Amino acid sequence: MHASVGDKLLVHGRTVGQHDRTAEVTEVLGKDGTPPYRVRFDDDGHEALMSPGPDTVVRPHDTMHDKM
């Protein structure tokens, strides 16, 4: 997985009733865009350090901006 500052991480819910969450990458701490990432979740502004798993998809910043 590779991400840049400004990219969005879409974290799919893993259990029934758990909603998907979106977080913006605010800092890349790994080498060459690899995890871990410091992120800010869109729904509540919570900040966290993340090493995303297979339930996460990177949405590049440019792609998200073009759709708006």
C-alpha positions as CSV (number, residue, x, y, z in Angstrom):
1,M,0.0,0.0,0.0
2,H,1.2,3.5,-0.9
3,A,-0.4,6.8,0.1
4,S,0.5,10.5,0.1
5,V,-0.5,13.4,2.3
6,G,-4.0,14.5,1.3
7,D,-5.1,11.0,0.1
8,K,-8.2,9.4,1.7
9,L,-8.3,6.0,3.2
10,L,-11.6,4.2,2.9
11,V,-11.8,1.7,5.7
12,H,-14.6,-0.9,5.1
13,G,-16.6,-2.1,8.1
14,R,-15.6,-5.7,9.0
15,T,-18.8,-6.8,10.7
16,V,-22.5,-6.5,10.0
17,G,-23.7,-3.0,11.1
18,Q,-20.3,-1.5,11.1
19,H,-20.1,1.4,8.7
20,D,-17.3,2.4,6.4
21,R,-15.1,5.2,7.6
22,T,-13.0,7.7,5.7
23,A,-9.7,9.2,7.0
24,E,-7.4,11.8,5.4
25,V,-3.7,11.1,5.5
26,T,-2.0,14.0,7.3
27,E,1.5,12.5,7.5
28,V,3.3,9.5,5.9
29,L,5.7,7.9,8.4
30,G,6.9,5.0,6.3
31,K,9.5,4.9,3.5
32,D,8.3,5.9,0.0
33,G,4.6,6.3,0.9
34,T,4.2,3.1,2.9
35,P,2.5,2.8,6.3
36,P,2.2,3.8,9.0
37,Y,0.2,6.9,8.4
38,R,-1.1,9.6,10.7
39,V,-4.7,10.2,9.7
40,R,-7.7,12.3,10.7
41,F,-11.1,10.6,10.4
42,D,-13.8,12.7,8.6
43,D,-16.7,11.7,10.8
44,D,-15.4,12.9,14.2
45,G,-12.0,14.5,13.6
46,H,-10.3,11.8,15.6
47,E,-6.6,11.5,14.8
48,A,-4.8,8.2,14.8
49,L,-1.7,6.3,13.7
50,M,-2.7,3.6,11.2
51,S,-1.1,0.7,9.5
52,P,-4.0,-0.2,7.2
53,G,-5.0,-3.8,6.5
54,P,-6.7,-5.5,3.5
55,D,-10.1,-3.8,4.4
56,T,-8.7,-0.4,3.5
57,V,-8.5,1.3,0.0
58,V,-6.4,4.4,-0.9
59,R,-8.3,7.1,-2.8
60,P,-5.7,9.4,-4.2
61,H,-6.2,13.1,-3.5
62,D,-6.3,14.1,-7.2
63,T,-9.1,11.5,-7.9
64,M,-11.2,12.8,-5.0
65,H,-10.7,16.4,-6.0
66,D,-11.7,15.7,-9.6
67,K,-15.1,14.2,-8.5
68,M,-16.1,17.3,-6.6
